[in-house]
Amino acid sequence: MINKEYYKAIFEIIKTGHWITDSVSQALKEDKITEPQYNVLRILKGQKGNPITVNEIQEKMVQRSSNVTRIVDKLLDKGFVNRSECPTNRRKMDITITDLGLSELDKMNKKVEAIHLPYKDNLTAEEAKTLEILIKKLKGEN
C-alpha cells in the first residue's frame, strides 16, 4: 500500500506545476502567445540556428502535444518561425526561429523571469538542487 505522505507530495507537485504553467500563460497572454508556443520558441532558440523537425520539437517539449504542427503554423503566421522542406528527406519539414521570433522571445523571457523574482529566494541553491534530485528520483531518473 502506498503511504499517505507519497500522495500528499504528488498532490503538491501537481498543484505547483499548474501554478507555474498558469502564471506563465497569464504573463504571455498580452503577447497572444500560449505556453506551448513559448516552449517551441525556446526549443528553436536552443537549436542555435540549426533546423529541427516537428517530431524533434515534440520530443523536446515540456508538455508533449500532438498539436505541434498547429503550434508551428500559428508561429509561422506571426513570422516567428520559418518552415522549409528538408533537403535530405522531402517528407520532413525543417523549422527554424526567425530574427523576429528571437526578439519577441527575449521580451517574453523577461516577463517569465519577472514571475519567478518574488519566489527565487524561497529556496537556497542547495535546496533547489535537492528538490531537482528528488523529483528526478521520483520519475526514476538517476
N, CA, C and O of each residue as an XYZ file, in Angstrom:
568
protein
N       0.840     -1.183      0.000
C       0.000      0.000      0.000
C       0.889      1.251      0.000
O       1.900      1.314      0.699
N       0.487      2.237     -0.797
C       1.247      3.491     -0.892
C       0.850      4.373      0.287
O      -0.328      4.505      0.618
N       1.852      4.967      0.904
C       1.567      5.765      2.098
C       0.958      7.122      1.766
O       1.084      7.625      0.650
N       0.315      7.681      2.735
C      -0.393      8.953      2.617
C       0.563     10.094      2.250
O       0.195     10.998      1.500
N       1.769     10.051      2.772
C       2.745     11.118      2.507
C       3.131     11.183      1.034
O       3.357     12.261      0.484
N       3.202     10.013      0.406
C       3.501      9.971     -1.032
C       2.432     10.737     -1.804
O       2.755     11.585     -2.636
N       1.167     10.445     -1.533
C       0.067     11.110     -2.236
C       0.048     12.610     -1.963
O      -0.261     13.398     -2.856
N       0.373     13.006     -0.747
C       0.423     14.430     -0.420
C       1.530     15.117     -1.222
O       1.343     16.229     -1.715
N       2.666     14.465     -1.351
C       3.781     15.027     -2.119
C       3.411     15.147     -3.599
O       3.685     16.167     -4.230
N       2.791     14.106     -4.146
C       2.366     14.128     -5.548
C       1.374     15.257     -5.779
O       1.473     15.983     -6.769
N       0.426     15.406     -4.875
C      -0.566     16.463     -4.977
C       0.104     17.841     -5.018
O      -0.293     18.698     -5.808
N       1.113     18.059     -4.174
C       1.824     19.340     -4.163
C       2.596     19.561     -5.462
O       2.661     20.685     -5.960
N       3.177     18.507     -6.007
C       3.885     18.626     -7.290
C       2.915     19.033     -8.389
O       3.209     19.930     -9.179
N       1.766     18.380     -8.440
C       0.757     18.690     -9.461
C       0.271     20.130     -9.307
O       0.210     20.873    -10.286
N      -0.073     20.523     -8.086
C      -0.537     21.898     -7.845
C       0.520     22.915     -8.255
O       0.206     23.933     -8.871
N       1.763     22.637     -7.914
C       2.849     23.563     -8.228
C       3.064     23.661     -9.739
O       3.273     24.752    -10.269
N       3.011     22.536    -10.421
C       3.147     22.552    -11.877
C       2.072     23.397    -12.537
O       2.360     24.190    -13.434
N       0.831     23.228    -12.092
C      -0.269     24.023    -12.653
C      -0.114     25.500    -12.303
O      -0.383     26.366    -13.136
N       0.313     25.790    -11.094
C       0.510     27.160    -10.663
C       1.560     27.857    -11.540
O       1.359     28.996    -11.961
N       2.658     27.184    -11.810
C       3.711     27.765    -12.647
C       3.219     27.945    -14.084
O       3.394     29.012    -14.674
N       2.604     26.906    -14.642
C       2.109     26.974    -16.021
C       1.059     28.069    -16.172
O       1.078     28.812    -17.154
N       0.143     28.178    -15.212
C      -0.889     29.216    -15.269
C      -0.267     30.610    -15.184
O      -0.707     31.532    -15.870
N       0.749     30.760    -14.349
C       1.427     32.055    -14.215
C       2.119     32.444    -15.519
O       2.037     33.594    -15.951
N       2.786     31.503    -16.132
C       3.454     31.767    -17.414
C       2.413     32.100    -18.483
O       2.587     33.049    -19.247
N       1.347     31.329    -18.536
C       0.289     31.579    -19.529
C      -0.288     32.974    -19.374
O      -0.514     33.670    -20.363
N      -0.526     33.382    -18.138
C      -1.073     34.711    -17.866
C      -0.110     35.803    -18.332
O      -0.539     36.796    -18.920
N       1.178     35.628    -18.077
C       2.175     36.628    -18.474
C       2.291     36.750    -19.987
O       2.589     37.829    -20.500
N       2.058     35.659    -20.702
C       2.208     35.657    -22.154
C       0.927     36.047    -22.890
O       0.932     36.257    -24.103
N      -0.160     36.138    -22.141
C      -1.472     36.392    -22.750
C      -1.491     37.669    -23.585
O      -2.041     37.682    -24.686
N      -0.892     38.746    -23.068
C      -0.917     40.013    -23.806
C      -0.096     39.939    -25.093
O      -0.305     40.736    -26.008
N       0.828     38.995    -25.168
C       1.602     38.782    -26.400
C       0.875     37.849    -27.367
O       1.363     37.568    -28.462
N      -0.295     37.373    -26.947
C      -1.079     36.424    -27.747
C      -0.269     35.173    -28.092
O      -0.318     34.652    -29.207
N       0.485     34.713    -27.070
C       1.303     33.508    -27.191
C       0.866     32.546    -26.106
O       0.669     32.939    -24.957
N       0.714     31.287    -26.472
C       0.382     30.273    -25.478
C       1.670     29.700    -24.893
O       2.752     29.859    -25.457
N       1.531     29.036    -23.758
C       2.706     28.423    -23.122
C       3.355     27.388    -24.049
O       4.583     27.357    -24.132
N       2.582     26.533    -24.754
C       3.234     25.608    -25.698
C       3.961     26.324    -26.846
O       5.016     25.866    -27.285
N       3.410     27.435    -27.333
C       4.093     28.194    -28.381
C       5.411     28.764    -27.847
O       6.433     28.740    -28.532
N       5.369     29.266    -26.639
C       6.569     29.782    -25.976
C       7.616     28.668    -25.843
O       8.801     28.882    -26.098
N       7.164     27.496    -25.446
C       8.047     26.337    -25.303
C       8.718     26.003    -26.635
O       9.917     25.727    -26.675
N       7.951     26.027    -27.720
C       8.507     25.733    -29.048
C       9.557     26.781    -29.421
O      10.618     26.435    -29.940
N       9.271     28.050    -29.163
C      10.247     29.096    -29.472
C      11.542     28.894    -28.686
O      12.631     29.086    -29.227
N      11.431     28.512    -27.427
C      12.627     28.260    -26.605
C      13.427     27.075    -27.160
O      14.657     27.111    -27.188
N      12.730     26.038    -27.595
C      13.394     24.876    -28.190
C      14.153     25.302    -29.445
O      15.306     24.923    -29.646
N      13.485     26.099    -30.288
C      14.107     26.539    -31.538
C      15.311     27.443    -31.270
O      16.318     27.352    -31.973
N      15.220     28.307    -30.271
C      16.370     29.152    -29.921
C      17.542     28.275    -29.491
O      18.690     28.559    -29.831
N      17.256     27.219    -28.751
C      18.297     26.297    -28.295
C      18.999     25.571    -29.432
O      20.084     25.020    -29.244
N      18.395     25.567    -30.595
C      18.999     24.931    -31.771
C      20.112     25.787    -32.389
O      20.869     25.321    -33.241
N      20.197     27.050    -31.942
C      21.246     27.972    -32.413
C      21.300     28.068    -33.941
O      22.372     28.043    -34.545
N      20.110     28.180    -34.548
C      20.027     28.350    -35.994
C      19.949     27.055    -36.778
O      19.664     27.076    -37.975
N      20.199     25.919    -36.120
C      20.103     24.634    -36.820
C      18.643     24.228    -36.933
O      17.898     24.333    -35.959
N      18.218     23.763    -38.109
C      16.823     23.365    -38.281
C      16.485     22.114    -37.472
O      17.353     21.310    -37.135
N      15.202     21.981    -37.178
C      14.693     20.853    -36.400
C      13.328     20.483    -36.979
O      12.602     21.346    -37.474
N      12.985     19.198    -36.914
C      11.694     18.757    -37.441
C      10.617     18.863    -36.364
O      10.914     19.017    -35.179
N       9.373     18.777    -36.798
C       8.247     18.816    -35.870
C       8.343     17.665    -34.866
O       8.077     17.860    -33.680
N       8.715     16.484    -35.321
C       8.850     15.343    -34.412
C       9.926     15.590    -33.357
O       9.751     15.228    -32.194
N      11.033     16.203    -33.760
C      12.104     16.502    -32.807
C      11.649     17.559    -31.800
O      11.997     17.488    -30.622
N      10.870     18.539    -32.266
C      10.314     19.542    -31.357
C       9.424     18.855    -30.328
O       9.519     19.125    -29.131
N       8.564     17.969    -30.803
C       7.627     17.279    -29.913
C       8.369     16.498    -28.821
O       7.941     16.483    -27.667
N       9.473     15.854    -29.186
C      10.258     15.077    -28.217
C      10.858     15.959    -27.123
O      11.069     15.504    -25.999
N      11.133     17.229    -27.457
C      11.792     18.126    -26.511
C      10.815     18.964    -25.695
O      11.227     19.654    -24.763
N       9.536     18.915    -26.026
C       8.563     19.775    -25.350
C       8.352     19.381    -23.895
O       8.434     18.207    -23.535
N       8.079     20.376    -23.076
C       7.771     20.142    -21.669
C       6.464     19.358    -21.572
O       6.384     18.335    -20.892
N       5.436     19.862    -22.270
C       4.156     19.165    -22.322
C       4.035     18.587    -23.722
O       3.860     19.323    -24.694
N       4.126     17.296    -23.819
C       4.046     16.648    -25.125
C       2.667     16.914    -25.718
O       1.642     16.667    -25.083
N       2.662     17.417    -26.938
C       1.411     17.788    -27.582
C       1.352     17.178    -28.969
O       2.343     17.173    -29.700
N       0.192     16.668    -29.323
C       0.023     16.133    -30.673
C      -0.262     17.265    -31.655
O      -0.402     17.028    -32.855
N      -0.347     18.488    -31.151
C      -0.682     19.637    -31.987
C       0.536     20.469    -32.368
O       0.393     21.660    -32.643
N       1.720     19.885    -32.394
C       2.928     20.650    -32.683
C       2.854     21.286    -34.067
O       3.295     22.421    -34.247
N       2.311     20.581    -35.035
C       2.186     21.148    -36.381
C       1.318     22.397    -36.346
O       1.641     23.397    -36.987
N       0.228     22.346    -35.608
C      -0.662     23.509    -35.487
C       0.038     24.646    -34.747
O      -0.118     25.811    -35.115
N       0.801     24.322    -33.715
C       1.555     25.339    -32.967
C       2.553     26.018    -33.901
O       2.666     27.244    -33.909
N       3.271     25.225    -34.684
C       4.244     25.780    -35.634
C       3.527     26.645    -36.672
O       4.034     27.702    -37.046
N       2.356     26.211    -37.139
C       1.581     27.010    -38.101
C       1.247     28.385    -37.532
O       1.358     29.392    -38.231
N       0.837     28.430    -36.262
C       0.497     29.708    -35.628
C       1.734     30.596    -35.496
O       1.655     31.805    -35.713
N       2.869     30.004    -35.144
C       4.112     30.767    -35.039
C       4.578     31.253    -36.414
O       5.147     32.338    -36.535
N       4.335     30.453    -37.434
C       4.655     30.824    -38.813
C       3.815     32.034    -39.227
O       4.332     32.972    -39.834
N       2.513     32.012    -38.896
C       1.616     33.130    -39.217
C       2.076     34.422    -38.557
O       1.857     35.503    -39.103
N       2.711     34.330    -37.390
C       3.185     35.505    -36.660
C       4.563     35.956    -37.137
O       5.054     37.006    -36.724
N       5.188     35.156    -38.012
C       6.519     35.487    -38.506
C       7.626     35.112    -37.542
O       8.752     35.589    -37.682
N       7.325     34.255    -36.555
C       8.304     33.879    -35.538
C       9.166     32.687    -35.947
O      10.235     32.477    -35.375
N       8.716     31.905    -36.929
C       9.468     30.734    -37.380
C       9.445     30.659    -38.905
O       8.595     31.256    -39.566
N      10.390     29.917    -39.431
C      10.422     29.559    -40.853
C      10.233     28.060    -40.964
O      10.632     27.300    -40.081
N       9.623     27.649    -42.055
C       9.458     26.227    -42.330
C       9.893     25.997    -43.771
O       9.459     26.697    -44.686
N      10.762     24.998    -43.958
C      11.227     24.677    -45.299
C      11.358     23.169    -45.448
O      11.477     22.441    -44.462
N      11.334     22.716    -46.684
C      11.471     21.284    -46.956
C      12.880     20.834    -46.602
O      13.861     21.484    -46.964
N      12.970     19.718    -45.894
C      14.259     19.146    -45.524
C      14.981     18.694    -46.800
O      14.404     17.961    -47.602
N      16.222     19.118    -46.996
C      16.927     18.762    -48.237
C      17.220     17.269    -48.377
O      17.383     16.779    -49.495
N      17.289     16.542    -47.268
C      17.622     15.119    -47.343
C      16.392     14.206    -47.298
O      16.490     13.015    -47.591
N      15.225     14.774    -46.928
C      14.001     13.977    -46.857
C      12.816     14.897    -47.136
O      12.398     15.657    -46.262
N      12.279     14.829    -48.346
C      11.225     15.755    -48.760
C       9.937     15.595    -47.962
O       9.073     16.471    -48.010
N       9.794     14.501    -47.235
C       8.595     14.314    -46.417
C       8.684     15.055    -45.086
O       7.689     15.174    -44.371
N       9.864     15.549    -44.758
C      10.055     16.260    -43.489
C      10.181     17.759    -43.749
O      10.631     18.195    -44.808
N       9.769     18.527    -42.748
C       9.897     19.973    -42.821
C      10.878     20.430    -41.740
O      10.804     19.992    -40.592
N      11.791     21.311    -42.124
C      12.747     21.890    -41.190
C      12.174     23.189    -40.639
O      11.677     24.031    -41.387
N      12.252     23.340    -39.320
C      11.736     24.529    -38.651
C      12.903     25.278    -38.013
O      13.761     24.671    -37.372
N      12.931     26.596    -38.190
C      13.924     27.453    -37.541
C      13.216     28.687    -36.997
O      12.128     29.038    -37.452
N      13.836     29.339    -36.028
C      13.291     30.568    -35.455
C      13.806     31.759    -36.273
O      14.955     31.758    -36.717
N      12.969     32.756    -36.467
C      13.353     33.958    -37.209
C      13.958     34.991    -36.261
O      13.906     34.831    -35.041
N      14.533     36.051    -36.833
C      15.054     37.142    -36.008
C      13.921     37.774    -35.196
O      14.108     38.125    -34.031
N      12.748     37.916    -35.816
C      11.585     38.453    -35.098
C      11.211     37.525    -33.947
O      10.906     37.987    -32.847
N      11.234     36.219    -34.198
C      10.938     35.243    -33.149
C      11.915     35.349    -31.989
O      11.516     35.279    -30.827
N      13.198     35.517    -32.303
C      14.222     35.665    -31.252
C      13.992     36.940    -30.446
O      14.093     36.933    -29.220
N      13.686     38.025    -31.138
C      13.447     39.298    -30.475
C      12.237     39.224    -29.545
O      12.291     39.679    -28.402
N      11.151     38.648    -30.048
C       9.938     38.521    -29.231
C      10.161     37.557    -28.068
O       9.653     37.778    -26.969
N      10.918     36.493    -28.309
C      11.218     35.533    -27.246
C      12.002     36.203    -26.119
O      11.754     35.927    -24.945
N      12.934     37.071    -26.462
C      13.689     37.793    -25.430
C      12.748     38.612    -24.551
O      12.911     38.643    -23.331
N      11.770     39.271    -25.158
C      10.784     40.056    -24.392
C       9.955     39.143    -23.494
O       9.711     39.458    -22.329
N       9.526     38.009    -24.047
C       8.723     37.054    -23.273
C       9.530     36.469    -22.118
O       9.006     36.289    -21.018
N      10.806     36.171    -22.368
C      11.665     35.621    -21.312
C      11.754     36.579    -20.123
O      11.778     36.147    -18.971
N      11.804     37.879    -20.409
C      11.867     38.872    -19.326
C      10.580     38.831    -18.496
O      10.629     38.950    -17.272
N       9.445     38.666    -19.150
C       8.167     38.583    -18.427
C       8.118     37.324    -17.566
O       7.677     37.371    -16.418
N       8.566     36.213    -18.112
C       8.552     34.952    -17.365
C       9.530     35.031    -16.190
O       9.243     34.547    -15.095
N      10.669     35.639    -16.434
C      11.643     35.807    -15.351
C      11.043     36.636    -14.215
O      11.283     36.347    -13.043
N      10.275     37.650    -14.553
C       9.649     38.509    -13.543
C       8.671     37.725    -12.673
O       8.482     38.055    -11.502
N       8.054     36.698    -13.230
C       7.141     35.844    -12.449
C       7.902     35.169    -11.315
O       7.386     35.023    -10.207
N       9.129     34.762    -11.601
C       9.911     33.994    -10.638
C      10.618     34.860     -9.594
O      11.026     34.355     -8.548
N      10.765     36.136     -9.865
C      11.505     37.013     -8.939
C      10.996     36.958     -7.503
O      11.813     36.844     -6.589
N       9.686     37.033     -7.255
C       9.238     37.009     -5.856
C       9.526     35.686     -5.136
O       9.484     35.636     -3.907
N       9.815     34.624     -5.880
C       9.964     33.291     -5.292
C      11.403     32.783     -5.299
O      11.717     31.795     -4.636
N      12.271     33.452     -6.044
C      13.613     32.912     -6.289
C      14.436     32.713     -5.023
O      15.330     31.868     -4.991
N      14.145     33.480     -3.991
C      14.927     33.354     -2.759
C      14.254     32.470     -1.713
O      14.754     32.337     -0.597
N      13.121     31.867     -2.070
C      12.430     30.983     -1.118
C      13.188     29.680     -0.890
O      13.036     29.043      0.152
N      14.001     29.286     -1.861
C      14.845     28.094     -1.736
C      16.298     28.510     -1.899
O      16.621     29.345     -2.744
N      17.163     27.934     -1.100
C      18.592     28.145     -1.320
C      18.989     27.346     -2.569
O      18.229     26.502     -3.042
N      20.163     27.617     -3.085
C      20.663     26.860     -4.242
C      20.733     25.373     -3.900
O      20.405     24.520     -4.725
N      21.162     25.075     -2.683
C      21.260     23.674     -2.249
C      19.868     23.023     -2.170
O      19.697     21.877     -2.588
N      18.885     23.745     -1.640
C      17.517     23.211     -1.567
C      16.938     22.983     -2.959
O      16.272     21.977     -3.204
N      17.193     23.919     -3.869
C      16.699     23.771     -5.244
C      17.313     22.537     -5.906
O      16.625     21.791     -6.602
N      18.604     22.329     -5.685
C      19.285     21.148     -6.250
C      18.713     19.869     -5.642
O      18.489     18.891     -6.356
N      18.477     19.867     -4.341
C      17.885     18.700     -3.674
C      16.495     18.417     -4.231
O      16.142     17.263     -4.475
N      15.709     19.471     -4.433
C      14.365     19.301     -4.995
C      14.443     18.684     -6.391
O      13.688     17.766     -6.712
N      15.349     19.187     -7.211
C      15.539     18.630     -8.558
C      15.903     17.153     -8.482
O      15.346     16.338     -9.217
N      16.825     16.808     -7.606
C      17.268     15.414     -7.441
C      16.098     14.531     -7.005
O      15.913     13.432     -7.527
N      15.313     15.021     -6.048
C      14.177     14.235     -5.549
C      13.110     14.032     -6.625
O      12.537     12.948     -6.734
N      12.844     15.063     -7.411
C      11.850     14.925     -8.484
C      12.343     13.931     -9.527
O      11.570     13.094     -9.994
N      13.605     14.010     -9.894
C      14.168     13.051    -10.855
C      14.149     11.634    -10.268
O      13.891     10.669    -10.988
N      14.418     11.510     -8.986
C      14.370     10.210     -8.329
C      12.952      9.638     -8.388
O      12.765      8.454     -8.669
N      11.964     10.479     -8.125
C      10.571     10.060     -8.205
C      10.239      9.517     -9.593
O       9.522      8.525     -9.724
N      10.766     10.175    -10.629
C      10.495      9.757    -12.012
C      11.349      8.568    -12.454
O      11.183      8.056    -13.562
N      12.264      8.132    -11.583
C      13.115      7.006    -11.931
C      14.337      7.405    -12.726
O      15.010      6.550    -13.302
N      14.634      8.687    -12.766
C      15.828      9.185    -13.444
C      16.939      9.322    -12.406
O      16.719      9.865    -11.323
N      18.094      8.845    -12.730
C      19.204      8.965    -11.760
C      20.354      9.716    -12.323
O      21.362      9.905    -11.642
